[in-house]
């Protein structure tokens, strides 16, 4: 698919000012300006993120109510249930809160619903079948609960308190819980709507630990070091694709330090089975290697397997569970690939469907645990919102994914009359629908997306940080680019473009990857740059000249040595 290149052009005076303040490479200064990082304070905090800079917990709505209720439960030895979600954000959130409460001596257990058998969130069924029989006094939801009105009312009727911690988009009314800690509430003053569920949970732990310190609770107990939990905060934050800004970037950077210096047994085992073989784990490894394996537990079996992996202290047990998750991930890939191929074959036979503003498909044989991944792949291929639904006994469960500029949650709100329920974010959501309402939903959703989409919305946009001739590439520049990590949503890895590129050397590796040595035909120094291009299309696999390329720059580590390598992104 053709992409539009947008070359950013920051204010030149701002770029010079950044360079004067930091002494950095002019390209680095331009990247910082593109990110809106120009003041002395913002530059300092960006390069030196510290857990001491975290402030979101101070203004998170209802956090004080939650802290005092949890503290009371700890002191009175009440039974506490941590109720999580089955994705990586929910798994990591559940683990850090469960481990923290164990360190206080609390009587605590955790519960994650089965993705297929129970579905997302806290509902009346779990109150009746899990909470009441378990004689729990307090339930704390993690990464869910904002739409659980009926479940909270049922718990209240039974004398059970609920604390909701969540980060999903929330409607006009909130559950009648003891506390609803959600930065997306309209009345929340924290301005931290970018937090993942695990970020909300971590902010809760910061304030809870402080409160317990204020009442001299830690006198005879070892006060937990919250940085030790940041490895899981980094996992959940990156996996949920929330903006890597402010507190998210601070917590993620701290978490990567923990992973790279003293990984917990479960993560160490998962890293080995993921085949990661490089000096330092980075955000890309979490997104594409570790997260899919953790997610595979909830997609193919039960997410509690991943919680056991992350919480075990036994290396042997960690190895066994990590091996299991690795096998599940392979199974997940096979199931996902079959569904994707069936859909692409269908499009070949019915090409009219890919000319619409949205793709909505349903099937009774699809494994609902992998639909979100397949939807994401279709979004990448066709660049439009996608909704995939798996039907069983007349009820469909669907996963939806969108593109920047088209708010999925808002579109689903406009289709609510056809849905049994829905929830999520602007780019990802889940829904339930009766089969007889599918046609009406398809028509209304298409209209909603059409109203939101401009002529340019359906064309992917590559934001180029700057033009970069090969003569300007140096070891110093690569080192400075590494200091801008971790990369992710709203802090993307820098992307450059070069013109008049010719191939000096080329080799096909694997099925369709191409390794190059590049030069620029108009270069004064004839400097060559090694590069690699993954998943090359057939019409470009032997091409020898490119008018313009978009690329990233990284160190390539091989046999204990490192060299500059360009990663080709687009022509």
Number of C-alpha atoms within 10 A of each C-alpha: 10 9 12 13 16 12 15 15 14 18 11 12 9 19 20 15 16 24 19 12 13 13 12 15 17 16 22 24 25 26 23 24 23 21 14 13 19 20 14 13 9 14 17 13 15 19 11 12 19 15 14 7 12 16 15 21 23 15 15 25 22 18 23 19 15 24 22 14 17 21 21 12 18 20 12 11 14 17 17 26 23 21 28 32 29 29 26 31 28 26 30 34 33 30 25 25 23 21 15 19 20 14 13 20 12 20 16 22 18 18 19 26 20 17 21 16 7 13 15 21 23 27 19 17 12 17 21 15 10 14 21 15 10 14 13 20 19 23 26 23 30 31 29 24 32 29 23 19 18 15 23 27 18 16 23 15 10 13 13 20 21 27 28 29 29 29 28 24 20 19 14 6 10 16 20 18 22 18 22 25 29 30 30 23 24 13 10 16 15 17 14 22 20 20 28 29 31 33 30 27 26 24 19 23 20 16 17 21 20 14 16 18 13 10 10 10 16 14 10 7 10 9 15 14 10 14 16 18 24 27 25 31 32 31 26 27 30 27 24 20 17 18 21 25 19 19 22 23 23 23 27 29 26 21 22 24 20 19 23 14 10 13 17 22 21 25 23 19 22 26 20 13 19 19 10 14 11 11 9 12 15 18 21 15 14 20 18 12 17 23 21 24 27 29 26 29 27 26 25 20 16 18 26 22 18 26 25 16 26 25 18 16 13 12 16 13 16 23 20 14 21 28 18 17 26 20 16 22 20 14 14 22 16 12 18 22 15 12 18 18 12 11 15 13 12 12 13 12 10 10 12 9 15 15 10 14 21 23 22 23 15 16 14 14 10 18 18 22 23 22 25 23 19 25 26 21 16 20 20 15 10 17 22 25 29 25 28 25 28 23 21 14 8 11 17 23 23 24 25 28 28 24 21 15 14 22 19 26 22 16 19 26 16 14 20 17 13 21 19 14 15 20 23 20 18 20 18 23 21 21 21 20 22 17 19 11 15 18 12 14 22 18 12 19 26 19 17 21 21 15 12 14 16 12 7 10 15 18 16 18 14 16 16 21 25 22 16 17 18 21 15 11 15 11 12 10 17 18 12 14 18 14 12 17 20 22 21 20 14 12 17 16 19 21 21 23 22 19 20 15 20 19 18 15 13 18 13 15 12 9 9 13 15 20 18 21 17 23 25 24 13 12 14 9 10 13 14 18 19 18 21 22 20 15 12 18 11 9 7 12 16 14 11 13 17 15 11 13 16 22 23 16 20 20 15 14 14 10 5 7 8 11 13 16 20 22 17 22 17 17 16
